[in-house]
Amino acid sequence: MKNTLLTIDWDYFVPEKLEWDIQHAESLLYLKHLWPNRGPYFKDIIKTNGEEIGWWDKLHRRGYDISGDIVYVSDSHLFAANLGTYDQIITVDAHHDMWPPSVNDPNATLWCDNWLRQYLQLNPETKAHWVQAEWAKEDFKSVKPDAANYTDLWERVEEEWPEEADITCIHICRSGCWTPPWLDDQFLEFVNDPALPTVRLQKGVWDPLISRWDHQMRAAIEQWAEIGKEVMENNGETRTTFSLKRV
C-alpha cells in the first residue's frame, strides 16, 4: 500500500464561471478587502455545489481508511508542499497547481499555483493523482502549461483516483482569495465532519479556522449594496466586467 498525502482544496466544491474571475492572487486584497464589494453581486450566486456533503463517507466507500489521521488546515494550498515525503499525492482541486516559473519570478518562489510542480521536482519518486472538479473541467478546461523539460512531470500526474492508497496525512486548504467568506462556515463544517484532530498551519488574518463571515464583513457587504443602489438610481443601469484568468 502506497504512503499517501491527501490534500483537498475547498475551491473544488465552489464552482466559478470565467466571467466571475477577477484575476485572483494570494494577498489581503483578495482575502478580505474585495469581498465586501463583490458580495452584493455574488452572495446569492457563488455557492457550493453540495458535493462536500457526505464527501468523507464517499471517501470511506472508496476503501480509504483515514481513521487516526490528523487534518492539517491552511488557507493557502502551498503548505501541502511541506508536509513530508510520500509515495503518492491525491490532490482534490479545481486547478492543477503545476505552473512553471514566470519571467517575473525566475527563482520559482513557492506559490499556491506551483506547489505540486515543485514537490514533484524535489521528490522524483512521488506520483500524483489530480482529482479535478467536474465543473472546472467544463468551465476552465484547465490548460496544462507548456514548457521545456516539463513533459516528464505531467507523466507522473494521473487524472483519476488511485486504485489503492494508505492515507497517512490529510491537508485541507480554504483558498480564501478564491472562495467567498459567506461559505466559511460551511468550510468549517467540512473540516470538522470527519471528527479528526486538526492543526492550523496559518494564524492571524490568514487563520483558516476563523470564519471571515462575521458582523464586520456582513455590514461591509450591506454598505456596498446600498452604494450600488445609489449608483443605479443616479446613473441608471450599470454593468460590471471582470478580467479573466486562472485555470
C-alpha positions, 0 to 999 in steps of 0.5 A: 500500500502506497504512503499517501498525502491527501490534500483537498482544496475547498475551491473544488466544491465552489464552482466559478464561471470565467466571467466571475474571475477577477484575476485572483492572487494570494494577498489581503486584497483578495482575502478580505478587502474585495469581498465586501464589494463583490458580495452584493453581486455574488452572495446569492450566486457563488455557492457550493455545489453540495458535493462536500456533503457526505464527501468523507463517507464517499471517501470511506466507500472508496476503501480509504481508511483515514481513521487516526489521521490528523487534518492539517488546515491552511488557507493557502494550498502551498503548505501541502508542499511541506508536509513530508515525503510520500509515495503518492499525492491525491490532490482534490482541486479545481486547478492543477497547481503545476505552473512553471516559473514566470519571467517575473519570478525566475527563482520559482518562489513557492506559490499556491499555483506551483506547489505540486510542480515543485514537490514533484521536482524535489521528490522524483519518486512521488506520483500524483493523482489530480482529482479535478472538479467536474465543473472546472473541467467544463468551465476552465478546461484547465490548460496544462502549461507548456514548457521545456523539460516539463513533459516528464512531470505531467507523466507522473500526474494521473487524472483519476483516483488511485486504485489503492492508497494508505492515507497517512496525512490529510491537508485541507486548504480554504483558498480564501482569495478564491472562495467567498467568506459567506461559505466559511462556515460551511468550510468549517463544517467540512473540516470538522465532519470527519471528527479528526484532530486538526492543526492550523498551519496559518494564524492571524488574518490568514487563520483558516479556522476563523470564519471571515463571515462575521458582523464586520464583513456582513455590514461591509457587504450591506454598505456596498449594496446600498452604494450600488443602489445609489449608483443605479438610481443616479446613473441608471443601469450599470454593468460590471466586467471582470478580467479573466484568468486562472485555470 
